[in-house]
Amino acid sequence: MDFKENNIFFSLEHLETKTIDDIKHIFFKVKVTYESSIIEKELVLFEDDIQNLDISNFTNNSPDYFFNEPDIWLTIIQLNKNDLILYINFDSGLIQSNMATESGLSVRMNVTKESFNIFVNNIKSYI
């Protein structure tokens, strides 16, 4: 599934789904393209990560959504009734040297709530 806004491309390609110790692991290839840069990595989301991903869970007082795997997290800021700012945050330590840090890069996308909900529902189709 792809999400393209403002010349930024955010893609999650489903690779496989495995159940390990009664926990569903959903493997994706993540690709973010912005300006002349590309970030590609494999991401594992757990079933509860995806089930809890809901636009109504985000508020401007608590805009971050962390997954069980620390590689990537989302920040969502509501601009108005219909529009959001979506930050896709990457841990630079995990990207560069496989060591978790508290720093990294963020890619910003201005999106509508409707398009974000469609994207989330596509992700949820894998559980």
N, C-alpha and C positions, 0 to 999 in steps of 0.2 A: 504494500500500500504506500502511496506517495502523498506528500503534502507539499505543495509549492505555492509560495506567496512571496511577493516583493523580491523576486530574483534569488530566493533562497529555496533550496530543495532539501526536504527532509524525507528520507525513505526508510522504511522497515521492511526488509525482505524476510519472510518466514523461511527458516531453514529446516527445523524439525521440532517435534514435541516429544518429550520423554517423561515418563513417570518414574521418579526415583524416590524410594522410601515413602510411597504414597503421596508425594508432592509433584505436581505437574510443572515441568520446566519447559518453557517455550523459548526456543533459540531464534534470534533474529540477526540479520546483518544490517547494521545501521550505517546509513550514508547521509552525510550533510555536505552540501555544496553551497558555498557562498563566495562571492567575488571570484578570485582565482584559486581558492583553496578547497580541498576536499578532506573530510574526516571519514574514515571507514573503520568499523570495528565490529566484533561480534558482541552481542548483548544477550544475556539470559534474564528473562523475566519469569517470576513465579506466578502461579495462578492467582494468588491473592493480590499481587502487585497490579494485575490487570483488572481484577474484579473491583478493586478500590479506586481505580482511575475513573473519576466522575467529575464533570465540570462543577457540579453543585458542592463538591468538597473543597473547592478553592475559594478563598476570600482574600481581599487585599491585606487583611491582618495576618493571614497564614497562607502565603502564595506558593510555597514550595511543596513539591511532591517528590519524595525520595523513594527509590526502589530498594529492594533488599540488596541487590548488587550495586556497589557505589560508583560504577563507571559513569553513570549519567543520571541527571535529575532534571526536573522541569520546574520552572517558575512561571506562574500565570497571574497576570495582573489584569483586572477588569477595567477597561477604559470607560465604557458606557454600557447601555443595555445590550448592545449587539456585538461589540468589538473587544478583543483581548490582545494583550501583548504576551507572546509565548517566548520564553527564554529556554533554549536547550543548552544545558550546562554540562560540561565535560570536565572530569578530573584530569588535569594535565600530568600529574604524577603517574596515574595509571596508563595514560597514553604513551608517555615517554619512557618510563622505567619500571612499570608494573608495581609501583608503590603508591598507596593512597596518600593524598595530600588534601589540604583545604583550599587549594588554588586551582584555577583552570580557566578555560575559555568558555564564553557564552555566545550563542548565536541568537539574535533576536528576530522574531517574525511577528508582524501585525496580522492578526487573523480574525475571522468572525467566529462567534460562538457556534454557529451552525456548522461551519467547515471543521472546527475542532471536534465537535461532537461526532461528525461523520468519521473522522480519523480515528477517534477513540472506539467507536463502535466497530470499525474494521479490525482494530487490534483485539477487541473482545471476541470477535468471531473465531479466534484460535483457541479459546478455552472451552 
